[in-house]
Amino acid sequence: MAKAISVKVATPKVIKALETKLETIKKDFASQEVNEAKYQKEMTAWNKAISKIAIANVSKAENLRTNYRSWNKTLNIDFDITISEDELPAQPERNFTTMNSHTYKEIVEEISNALSILRMTDEETVNATTMKSIAQYL
């Protein structure tokens, strides 16, 4: 059984932490579209590089699978190639947070409400119930 943590956190410190988090969330959301476009461009380049490797090594193909779709007249060819990791380019990673607008609005509203309440209090420390409800944002 886990022991309960009994810590008193100063209200100004909590307010400062929430303000910082709110700024970070707003900045990340504003730059999300640019970051996603950059990531998609990198993924397109990576897919082209992988395709070149696959085409160059098609003679080594194993487990050939085909699927013809007559409704749109497309042929899907799937196969396996055994190559070392050294031959593969590094796959781009999404190293930024993505958030839909509904989630963004909800989080900003909750943090703003918490900040409004904390700024009005005369208490020197934040109680455990309040900390529990805002801890996910810190």
N, C-alpha and C positions, 0 to 999 in steps of 0.2 A: 504494500500500500504506500502510495506516494505521500510525503509530508507536505502540508500546506506551507506556502511561502508567505511570511509576514514581513513586508517591507513597506515603508512609507516613502512615497515619491513626492518631491516638492512640486506643487502646482505649476510654477513658472517653467520648470524643466519639461513637464509633460506638454505644456502649451507650445514651447519652443520646438519640441520633437514633432508634434503634430503639424505645426506650421511648415517645418522643413519637409516633412513627408508630403504635405499637400502641394508644395512647390514642385517637388520631384515628380509627383503624379501628373501634374499639369504640363510640365516640361516634356515628360515622356510621351504623353498623349499627343501633344502638338507635333512632336518629331516622328511619331509612329508611321505616318504615311510615307515620309521620305525614306525612313529606314526600311520599310517593307519594299518599296520600289527598288532600292539598292540591293536588298536580299534577293528579290526575284530576278534581277539582272544577273547577279552572281550565280544563281541556280540555273538560269538559261545557259550561261557559259559553261558551267560544270556539266550539264546534260549534253551539250555539244561535244565536250571533251570525252565523256564516257561513250557517246555514240561512235566517235572516231575509233576509240579503242576496240569497241565491239565489232565494228565493221572490219577493222584490220585483222582481227583474230577470229573471224567467222569460220575459218577452216578448222579451228579447234573446238567448235561448238558441240555440246553434248546435250542430251535431253531436249531435243527439238520438239516444240509444240506449236501447232498452228490452229487458227480459228478464223474461219471466213464468215463474215456477216453480210448476207446477201441484201438485207434491207438498206444498207448504206454502201455496199460494195467495197468493204475494207477487209484486208487480210492482216491479222495480228500474228506475228511470229515471235515466239519466246524461246530462248535457249540459254544454256549455262556455259560460261567460259571460266576455266581455272587460270587465274593469274595471281601474281604476288601483289601485296598491298603497295609495294614500292612503285608499281606501274600505274596506280590510280592517283588522280589528283585529289587533293583534300576537299571534302564536301563542305560547302559554306554552312555556317551555323547561324541560326536566328539568335543573336546575342542581345536582344532587346525585348522588352515586354510588349505584348499586344493586348489591347483591351477594346471591347466594343463600346459604343457610345453610351448604351444603357448602363453598363457596369461602371463606366467612368462617372457618369452623372450621379449614380447611387453612392459611390465611394466619396466623391467630392462633397455631396450633401451631408453624408454622415460625419465626415471629418469637420466640416464647417459647423454643423450643429454642436458637435462635441466642443469645438473651440469656443463657440458662443457661450455655452454653459460654463465652461471652465474659466472664461474671462470674467464672468459675473460672480463667481464664488468668492467668499471671504476666507475659505479654508486654506491653510498653508500647505496641506498635503492632499493627495488624491486618494479616495478610499478604494478598497479592493474591488467593489462592484463596478465602479467606473473604470478602473484599470482593466478589468476583465473584458469590458465591452469595447474598449479602444485599443487593447493590446495588439489586435490583428493588424493595425495600421502602423504600429511603431517598428 
